[in-house]
Amino acid sequence: MKQQLPASIAAVDLGSSSFHLVVADTVNGHLKVVDRLREMVRLGSGLDAANRLVPDVAERALRCLERFGERVRHLPHGAVRVVGTNTLRKARNAQDFLRQAEAALGHSVDVISGHEEARLIFLGVSHGLADDGDVRLVIDIGGGSTEVILGRRFEPLYMESLHTGCVTMSDGYFGDGTIDAKRMRHAEIVARQEFEPVEAEFRGAAWQSAIGTSGTILAIRSVLVGQGWSDDAITREGLEKLRAAVVAAKHVDALAELGVAAERRPVFPGGLAILLGAFEEIGIEQMRVADSALREGLLYDLLGRIHDEDVRDRTIEHLCERHHVDRAQAARVNATAQDLFAKVAPAWDLDRPGLAQLLAWAAALHEIGQAISHSQYHKHGAYLLRYLDMPGFARGEQIRLATLVRGHRRKVPLPEFTTASEAAASELVRLCVILRLAVVLHRRRSADALPEFTVKADGESIRLAFPKGWLDAHPLTSADLEQEAAYLRPAGFKLRLK
């Protein structure tokens, strides 16, 4: 159902190098950017040997988010999308940081996969360029990862997220600030090794234009233009001149003479090495530069969700088709699950936006694991949903969806629910109980409608009341519900039948 369009929406990108905030007014269904904030946080430099965020870097990041929070805290939930990228994908203590980040911003934070990051980058770039119908090669060098995408118009055709970025490369080869030919050569070789596995896919594709975006590539273009080595685009010849100049500088501090901003200097050599590797391995001769990237993609994706054009719904539809889900059965289960949800939501405090939608997705996909095997299909389904690339879904959403599918039958796997906060875990378990009841009530897989029944929830107790004599007339359903009551007891729930 289409939502009312808020007056303003915002996107926050918690990158490994910089944090970005962009706020846009919605004017006649279109976006008008009214504010941008950026801070070079260098979160990617804050991981220790055990991949844990060190306290001083986490504190620096949280102070930045408190400033961002002043700008977006007043905006309604659902009008702000906040995402974390490579560093927060890697950090073992990310949950501790995310809780504090959400408190600072006043909005929830989603950690997205590399493929989802690539999709959003392509969406942002495409909205910032004229639609010429070309197949485009888009490269975004971030702080901890590099996204490479082939696509046309607004649809990515092939995406990769490589495990190298300007922060990680610079820390690895230029961490003390020293630059020399040997270090640059080694960094380029490592960059080329990252591109090597995808070289055939991208070099052999019939793309018409190469587009670069985000801080590293914008900074490189700025230096090339400033030094007179380029009119606008990045060329191979210009990059070679820049490489020689950077090596001749000998130290990152001396990059000031080339016009590199102070905050960009520590990560500039690593970013340059990655772009040189991309040009060499993919066979790029010239690259245009786009100003829009991930945060603009977030805005347009958020606008699509508000307009009821949610890419996540298309993803669910594609998975149902690909894995031959019984659509009729899924629809029956979902209809009953939504009816149960509406009746118990007030008592179970399930009025948070998005929970009914999450339940609908779980109902649609609860049998997806049968594509692998009927035996233990709930476990197979959970595995698929946890690890598949699912465009539009944040990592946490996939895990919650997988957990509901895992828990929809047999014993309730309580330990899998406790990875979230206590409040979120309670919500998820209650959603799971609703899904379980809907599945049990439709175990016969019959198109016959269920009778009118009432449901009442009180704490962890739930009571189902059917028309007089109906349970006696349907002994298998009655037995299934009694068995379900036995499954729910160890999870702390009482199911009563009348």
C-alpha positions as CSV (number, residue, x, y, z in Angstrom):
1,M,0.0,0.0,0.0
2,K,1.4,3.4,-1.0
3,Q,2.5,5.5,1.9
4,Q,2.1,9.3,2.2
5,L,5.2,10.9,0.8
6,P,7.1,12.7,3.6
7,A,8.3,16.3,3.0
8,S,11.9,15.3,3.4
9,I,13.9,12.1,3.3
10,A,17.5,11.4,4.2
11,A,20.3,8.8,3.6
12,V,23.3,8.2,5.7
13,D,26.3,6.2,4.4
14,L,28.6,4.8,7.1
15,G,31.6,4.1,4.8
16,S,35.0,2.8,5.7
17,S,36.6,6.1,4.8
18,S,33.9,8.8,5.1
19,F,30.5,9.1,6.6
20,H,28.0,10.9,4.4
21,L,24.6,12.4,5.0
22,V,22.3,13.8,2.3
23,V,18.9,15.3,2.9
24,A,16.4,15.8,0.1
25,D,12.9,17.4,-0.1
26,T,10.3,15.5,-2.0
27,V,8.7,17.8,-4.6
28,N,5.9,16.3,-6.8
29,G,7.4,12.9,-6.4
30,H,10.9,14.0,-7.2
31,L,14.0,14.7,-5.1
32,K,15.6,18.1,-4.4
33,V,18.8,17.8,-2.4
34,V,18.9,20.5,0.3
35,D,21.7,19.5,2.5
36,R,24.9,17.4,2.5
37,L,27.3,16.6,5.3
38,R,30.6,14.6,5.0
39,E,33.2,13.7,7.6
40,M,36.4,11.7,6.9
41,V,36.1,9.2,9.8
42,R,38.4,6.5,8.4
43,L,36.4,3.8,10.2
44,G,38.4,1.1,8.2
45,S,41.6,2.1,10.0
46,G,40.0,1.3,13.3
47,L,40.0,-2.5,13.1
48,D,42.6,-4.3,15.2
49,A,44.2,-7.6,14.4
50,A,41.1,-9.4,15.7
51,N,38.8,-7.3,13.5
52,R,37.3,-5.4,16.4
53,L,36.7,-1.7,16.3
54,V,39.1,0.1,18.6
55,P,37.5,2.4,21.1
56,D,39.1,5.7,20.0
57,V,37.9,5.2,16.3
58,A,34.5,4.1,17.5
59,E,34.2,7.2,19.6
60,R,35.3,9.4,16.7
61,A,32.6,7.8,14.6
62,L,29.9,8.2,17.2
63,R,30.7,11.9,17.7
64,C,30.2,12.4,14.0
65,L,26.8,10.5,14.1
66,E,25.7,12.7,17.0
67,R,26.2,15.7,14.7
68,F,24.4,14.0,11.9
69,G,21.6,13.1,14.4
70,E,20.9,16.8,15.0
71,R,20.0,17.0,11.3
72,V,17.8,13.9,10.9
73,R,16.5,13.0,14.4
74,H,13.3,14.9,13.8
75,L,12.5,13.1,10.6
76,P,9.9,10.3,10.9
77,H,10.9,6.7,10.9
78,G,10.8,5.3,7.4
79,A,12.0,8.6,6.0
80,V,15.7,8.0,6.8
81,R,17.8,5.1,5.6
82,V,21.2,4.5,7.3
83,V,23.6,1.8,6.0
84,G,26.9,0.4,7.1
85,T,29.3,-1.0,4.5
86,N,32.6,-3.0,4.5
87,T,34.1,-2.2,7.9
88,L,30.8,-2.9,9.7
89,R,30.5,-6.1,7.7
90,K,33.9,-7.2,9.1
91,A,33.8,-5.8,12.6
92,R,33.3,-8.6,15.2
93,N,31.9,-6.1,17.7
94,A,29.7,-4.3,15.2
95,Q,26.5,-4.9,17.2
96,D,27.9,-2.9,20.2
97,F,28.8,0.0,17.9
98,L,25.5,-0.2,16.0
99,R,23.4,0.1,19.1
100,Q,25.2,3.3,20.0
101,A,25.0,4.6,16.4
102,E,21.3,4.1,16.4
103,A,21.0,6.0,19.7
104,A,23.1,8.9,18.3
105,L,21.1,9.1,15.0
106,G,17.6,8.3,16.3
107,H,17.2,5.9,13.4
108,S,18.0,2.2,12.8
109,V,21.2,1.2,10.9
110,D,21.3,-1.6,8.3
111,V,24.5,-3.3,7.4
112,I,24.4,-4.2,3.7
113,S,26.2,-6.8,1.7
114,G,28.8,-5.9,-1.0
115,H,26.3,-6.9,-3.7
116,E,23.6,-4.7,-2.2
117,E,26.1,-1.8,-1.9
118,A,26.9,-2.3,-5.6
119,R,23.2,-2.3,-6.6
120,L,22.6,1.0,-4.7
121,I,25.7,2.6,-6.2
122,F,24.6,1.8,-9.7
123,L,21.1,3.1,-8.9
124,G,22.6,6.4,-7.6
125,V,24.9,6.8,-10.6
126,S,22.1,6.0,-13.1
127,H,19.9,8.7,-11.6
128,G,22.7,11.2,-11.9
129,L,23.4,10.6,-15.6
130,A,21.4,11.1,-18.8
131,D,19.8,7.8,-19.9
132,D,21.6,7.1,-23.1
133,G,20.8,3.4,-23.2
134,D,24.5,2.4,-23.0
135,V,25.8,-0.5,-21.1
136,R,27.9,1.1,-18.4
137,L,30.9,-0.1,-16.4
138,V,30.7,1.6,-13.0
139,I,33.6,1.5,-10.5
140,D,33.4,2.9,-6.9
141,I,36.5,2.7,-4.8
142,G,35.5,2.9,-1.2
143,G,37.5,2.8,2.0
144,G,37.3,-1.0,2.5
145,S,35.9,-2.4,-0.7
146,T,35.6,-1.6,-4.4
147,E,32.4,-2.2,-6.2
148,V,32.4,-3.0,-10.0
149,I,29.1,-3.1,-11.8
150,L,27.9,-3.6,-15.4
151,G,24.4,-2.3,-16.2
152,R,22.0,-0.5,-18.5
153,R,19.7,2.3,-17.4
154,F,18.7,1.5,-13.8
155,E,19.3,-2.3,-13.9
156,P,22.6,-3.8,-12.9
157,L,23.5,-6.8,-15.1
158,Y,26.5,-8.1,-13.2
159,M,28.0,-6.9,-9.9
160,E,31.1,-7.7,-7.8
161,S,32.4,-6.3,-4.5
162,L,36.2,-6.7,-4.2
163,H,37.9,-6.8,-0.8
164,T,40.2,-3.8,-1.3
165,G,39.7,-0.1,-0.7
166,C,41.7,3.1,-0.4
167,V,41.9,2.9,3.4
168,T,43.0,-0.8,3.6
169,M,45.4,-0.5,0.7
170,S,46.9,2.7,2.0
171,D,47.3,1.3,5.5
172,G,48.9,-1.8,4.1
173,Y,51.5,-0.2,1.8
174,F,51.7,3.5,2.8
175,G,50.8,3.4,6.5
176,D,53.8,5.4,7.6
177,G,53.2,8.0,5.0
178,T,56.2,7.0,2.9
179,I,55.7,6.6,-0.9
180,D,58.2,5.0,-3.2
181,A,58.2,3.2,-6.5
182,K,58.6,-0.2,-4.9
183,R,55.6,0.2,-2.6
184,M,53.4,1.6,-5.4
185,R,54.4,-1.3,-7.7
186,H,53.5,-3.8,-5.0
187,A,50.2,-2.0,-4.2
188,E,49.3,-2.1,-7.9
189,I,50.0,-5.8,-8.2
190,V,47.8,-6.5,-5.2
191,A,45.1,-4.4,-6.8
192,R,45.4,-6.2,-10.1
193,Q,45.2,-9.6,-8.2
194,E,41.8,-8.5,-6.8
195,F,40.5,-7.6,-10.3
196,E,42.0,-10.8,-11.9
197,P,39.2,-13.2,-11.0
198,V,36.6,-10.9,-12.6
199,E,38.7,-9.6,-15.5
200,A,37.2,-11.9,-18.1
201,E,33.6,-10.9,-17.2
202,F,34.3,-7.2,-17.3
203,R,36.9,-7.0,-20.0
204,G,34.9,-9.2,-22.4
205,A,31.6,-7.3,-21.9
206,A,30.4,-5.0,-24.5
207,W,30.2,-1.9,-22.3
208,Q,30.2,1.5,-24.0
209,S,31.3,3.8,-21.2
210,A,33.3,3.6,-18.0
211,I,32.0,5.7,-15.0
212,G,33.9,6.3,-11.8
213,T,32.3,7.6,-8.6
214,S,32.9,8.5,-4.9
215,G,35.7,10.2,-3.0
216,T,38.9,8.5,-4.3
217,I,38.0,8.8,-8.0
218,L,36.6,12.3,-7.5
219,A,39.9,13.3,-5.8
220,I,42.0,11.8,-8.6
221,R,40.0,13.6,-11.3
222,S,40.4,16.8,-9.4
223,V,44.2,16.5,-9.3
224,L,44.3,15.6,-13.0
225,V,42.3,18.6,-14.0
226,G,44.2,20.9,-11.6
227,Q,47.6,19.8,-13.1
228,G,46.4,20.1,-16.6
229,W,46.7,16.4,-17.3
230,S,43.0,16.0,-18.2
231,D,40.2,18.2,-19.4
232,D,37.6,16.3,-17.4
233,A,37.7,12.5,-17.8
234,I,40.3,10.2,-16.2
235,T,42.6,8.8,-18.9
236,R,45.3,6.1,-18.7
237,E,47.9,8.7,-19.8
238,G,46.8,11.0,-17.0
239,L,47.0,8.3,-14.4
240,E,50.5,7.4,-15.4
241,K,51.6,11.0,-15.0
242,L,49.8,11.1,-11.6
243,R,51.6,7.9,-10.5
244,A,55.0,9.4,-11.3
245,A,54.1,12.6,-9.5
246,V,52.9,10.8,-6.4
247,V,56.0,8.6,-6.2
248,A,58.2,11.7,-6.7
249,A,56.4,13.3,-3.7
250,K,57.9,10.6,-1.4
251,H,55.5,11.3,1.4
252,V,51.7,11.8,1.7
253,D,52.2,15.2,3.3
254,A,53.9,16.4,0.1
255,L,50.7,15.5,-1.9
256,A,49.5,19.0,-0.9
257,E,51.6,20.3,-3.8
258,L,49.4,18.3,-6.2
259,G,46.2,19.8,-4.6
260,V,45.2,16.8,-2.6
261,A,43.1,17.8,0.4
262,A,44.6,17.2,3.8
263,E,42.0,14.7,4.9
264,R,42.4,12.7,1.6
265,R,46.2,12.5,1.6
266,P,46.7,9.5,3.9
267,V,44.4,7.3,1.7
268,F,45.2,8.8,-1.7
269,P,48.1,6.5,-2.8
270,G,46.2,3.3,-2.0
271,G,43.2,4.6,-4.0
272,L,45.4,5.5,-6.9
273,A,46.9,2.0,-6.9
274,I,43.5,0.4,-7.1
275,L,42.4,2.6,-10.0
276,L,45.6,1.9,-11.9
277,G,44.9,-1.8,-11.3
278,A,41.4,-1.5,-12.6
279,F,42.5,0.3,-15.8
280,E,45.1,-2.3,-16.5
281,E,43.1,-5.5,-15.7
282,I,39.7,-4.4,-17.2
283,G,41.3,-2.5,-20.2
284,I,39.9,0.9,-19.5
285,E,41.3,3.8,-21.5
286,Q,39.0,6.6,-20.3
287,M,36.6,7.0,-17.4
288,R,34.0,9.7,-16.9
289,V,33.2,10.7,-13.3
290,A,29.8,10.9,-11.7
291,D,28.9,12.9,-8.6
292,S,26.2,10.6,-7.4
293,A,26.8,7.3,-5.7
294,L,25.6,5.2,-2.8
295,R,23.8,7.8,-0.8
296,E,21.8,9.0,-3.8
297,G,21.0,5.4,-4.6
298,L,19.7,5.0,-1.0
299,L,17.4,8.1,-1.5
300,Y,15.9,6.7,-4.7
301,D,15.6,3.2,-3.3
302,L,13.8,4.7,-0.2
303,L,11.5,6.7,-2.5
304,G,10.7,3.5,-4.3
305,R,9.7,1.8,-1.0
306,I,7.5,4.7,-0.1
307,H,5.8,4.6,-3.6
308,D,5.2,0.9,-3.2
309,E,7.8,0.0,-5.7
310,D,10.0,-1.9,-3.3
311,V,12.8,-3.9,-4.9
312,R,12.6,-6.4,-2.0
313,D,9.1,-7.5,-3.2
314,R,10.6,-8.2,-6.7
315,T,13.3,-10.2,-5.0
316,I,10.8,-12.3,-3.1
317,E,8.8,-12.9,-6.3
318,H,12.0,-14.0,-8.1
319,L,12.9,-16.4,-5.3
320,C,9.5,-17.9,-5.4
321,E,9.7,-18.5,-9.1
322,R,13.3,-19.7,-9.1
323,H,12.7,-22.3,-6.3
324,H,9.2,-23.4,-7.5
325,V,7.4,-22.3,-4.3
326,D,3.7,-23.4,-4.1
327,R,2.2,-20.0,-4.5
328,A,-1.3,-21.0,-3.5
329,Q,-0.2,-22.6,-0.3
330,A,2.0,-19.6,0.5
331,A,-0.9,-17.2,-0.1
332,R,-3.2,-19.2,2.2
333,V,-0.6,-19.2,5.0
334,N,0.1,-15.5,4.5
335,A,-3.6,-14.6,4.6
336,T,-4.1,-16.4,7.9
337,A,-0.8,-15.1,9.3
338,Q,-1.8,-11.5,8.6
339,D,-5.3,-12.1,10.2
340,L,-3.6,-13.5,13.3
341,F,-1.1,-10.6,13.3
342,A,-3.8,-7.9,13.1
343,K,-5.7,-9.5,16.1
344,V,-2.7,-10.0,18.4
345,A,-0.5,-7.1,17.4
346,P,-1.9,-4.7,20.1
347,A,-1.5,-7.2,22.9
348,W,2.0,-8.3,21.7
349,D,3.3,-4.8,21.0
350,L,3.9,-5.6,17.3
351,D,3.0,-2.2,15.9
352,R,6.5,-1.3,14.7
353,P,6.6,-0.5,10.9
354,G,7.8,-3.4,8.8
355,L,6.9,-6.3,11.0
356,A,3.7,-7.3,9.0
357,Q,5.8,-7.1,5.8
358,L,8.5,-9.3,7.3
359,L,5.9,-11.8,8.3
360,A,4.4,-11.7,4.7
361,W,7.9,-12.4,3.2
362,A,8.4,-15.3,5.6
363,A,5.0,-16.8,4.7
364,A,5.9,-16.5,1.0
365,L,9.2,-18.3,1.4
366,H,8.6,-20.7,4.3
367,E,8.7,-23.7,2.0
368,I,11.7,-22.5,-0.2
369,G,13.9,-25.2,1.3
370,Q,11.8,-27.9,-0.4
371,A,13.7,-27.1,-3.5
372,I,16.6,-28.9,-1.9
373,S,14.8,-31.6,0.1
374,H,11.6,-32.1,2.0
375,S,13.4,-33.6,4.9
376,Q,14.4,-30.7,7.2
377,Y,13.3,-28.2,4.6
378,H,12.9,-25.4,7.2
379,K,16.7,-25.7,7.8
380,H,17.5,-25.7,4.1
381,G,15.3,-22.7,3.6
382,A,17.0,-20.8,6.4
383,Y,20.4,-21.5,5.0
384,L,19.4,-20.3,1.5
385,L,17.9,-17.1,2.9
386,R,20.9,-16.4,5.1
387,Y,23.4,-16.6,2.3
388,L,21.7,-15.8,-1.0
389,D,22.3,-12.4,-2.6
390,M,18.9,-10.7,-2.1
391,P,18.7,-7.3,-3.8
392,G,17.1,-4.7,-1.6
393,F,17.6,-6.6,1.7
394,A,20.0,-5.5,4.4
395,R,22.0,-8.2,6.2
396,G,19.9,-8.0,9.3
397,E,16.7,-8.3,7.4
398,Q,18.0,-11.5,5.7
399,I,19.0,-13.0,9.0
400,R,15.6,-12.2,10.6
401,L,13.8,-13.7,7.6
402,A,16.0,-16.8,7.7
403,T,15.3,-17.1,11.4
404,L,11.5,-17.1,10.9
405,V,11.7,-19.7,8.2
406,R,14.1,-21.8,10.3
407,G,11.6,-21.6,13.3
408,H,8.3,-22.1,11.5
409,R,8.0,-25.9,12.3
410,R,9.2,-28.5,14.7
411,K,11.1,-27.3,17.8
412,V,11.5,-23.6,18.3
413,P,15.2,-22.8,17.9
414,L,15.4,-20.2,20.7
415,P,19.2,-19.6,20.6
416,E,18.8,-18.3,17.0
417,F,16.5,-15.6,18.2
418,T,18.7,-14.4,21.0
419,T,21.4,-12.9,18.7
420,A,19.3,-9.7,18.5
421,S,18.5,-7.3,21.4
422,E,16.0,-8.5,23.9
423,A,13.2,-6.4,22.5
424,A,13.9,-7.4,18.9
425,A,14.2,-11.1,19.9
426,S,10.8,-10.9,21.6
427,E,9.2,-9.4,18.5
428,L,10.8,-12.0,16.3
429,V,9.7,-15.0,18.4
430,R,6.2,-13.7,18.5
431,L,6.1,-13.3,14.7
432,C,7.4,-16.9,14.5
433,V,4.6,-18.1,16.7
434,I,2.1,-16.4,14.4
435,L,3.7,-18.0,11.3
436,R,3.8,-21.4,13.0
437,L,0.0,-21.3,13.8
438,A,-0.8,-20.2,10.2
439,V,1.2,-23.1,8.8
440,V,-0.4,-25.6,11.1
441,L,-3.9,-24.4,10.3
442,H,-3.1,-25.0,6.6
443,R,-1.3,-28.3,6.8
444,R,-4.1,-30.0,4.8
445,R,-3.1,-27.7,1.9
446,S,-6.8,-27.4,1.1
447,A,-8.4,-24.5,-0.8
448,D,-11.4,-24.8,1.6
449,A,-11.7,-21.7,3.8
450,L,-11.0,-21.9,7.5
451,P,-14.0,-21.2,9.8
452,E,-14.3,-17.9,11.6
453,F,-12.2,-18.2,14.7
454,T,-11.1,-15.9,17.5
455,V,-7.6,-15.4,18.8
456,K,-6.6,-13.7,22.1
457,A,-3.0,-13.1,23.3
458,D,-2.1,-12.3,26.9
459,G,1.6,-12.2,27.7
460,E,3.0,-15.4,26.4
461,S,-0.4,-17.1,26.3
462,I,-2.4,-17.4,23.1
463,R,-5.9,-18.8,22.9
464,L,-7.7,-20.0,19.7
465,A,-11.4,-20.5,19.8
466,F,-13.2,-22.3,16.9
467,P,-16.9,-22.8,16.2
468,K,-18.5,-25.5,18.4
469,G,-17.8,-29.0,17.1
470,W,-15.3,-27.8,14.4
471,L,-12.2,-29.3,16.1
472,D,-14.1,-32.6,16.7
473,A,-15.0,-32.7,12.9
474,H,-11.3,-32.1,12.0
475,P,-9.4,-34.5,14.3
476,L,-6.1,-34.2,12.3
477,T,-6.0,-30.4,12.6
478,S,-6.9,-30.8,16.3
479,A,-4.0,-33.2,16.7
480,D,-1.7,-30.9,14.8
481,L,-2.6,-28.0,17.1
482,E,-2.1,-30.1,20.2
483,Q,1.3,-31.1,18.9
484,E,2.1,-27.4,18.3
485,A,1.1,-26.6,21.8
486,A,3.8,-29.1,23.0
487,Y,6.4,-27.5,20.7
488,L,5.6,-24.0,22.1
489,R,5.8,-24.9,25.8
490,P,9.6,-25.2,26.0
491,A,9.8,-21.7,24.2
492,G,7.7,-20.3,27.1
493,F,4.3,-20.0,25.2
494,K,1.0,-21.5,26.2
495,L,-1.4,-22.4,23.4
496,R,-5.0,-23.0,24.5
497,L,-7.7,-24.4,22.2
498,K,-11.5,-24.0,22.6
